[in-house]
């Protein structure tokens, strides 16, 4: 079965940075695809749904550094992006890339799935 690690978080929360670090640590080749709504396409895959949290002051600082987003968009995302979601794992980007990659890999290798993806397709 194909496997997917789905990182879900507000704009500037660190999803792309974590995804790039995961790619370097994984034994199997993987793609990093930025997505919003591919729920139906995930039906045939083993999905690990991971929430990526980041404190609002850090989101705002990262957003300013990026310079490619409207000011306040990350904070708006953070206020609603996780509402009502059921994840397999939740991480905080302030814990550091290496710690988050290890936490995600451990969860992925455990084969324990409890997210809305695994519940929808069981």
Secondary structure, DSSP 4 states (H G I P E B T S, - for coil): --EEEEEEE-TTSSHHHHHHHHHHH-SS-------S--GGGGGGSEEEEEEEE--HHHHHHHHHHH-SS-TTHHHHHHHHTTTT---SEEEEGGG-HHHHHHHHHHHHHHT---SHHHHHH-
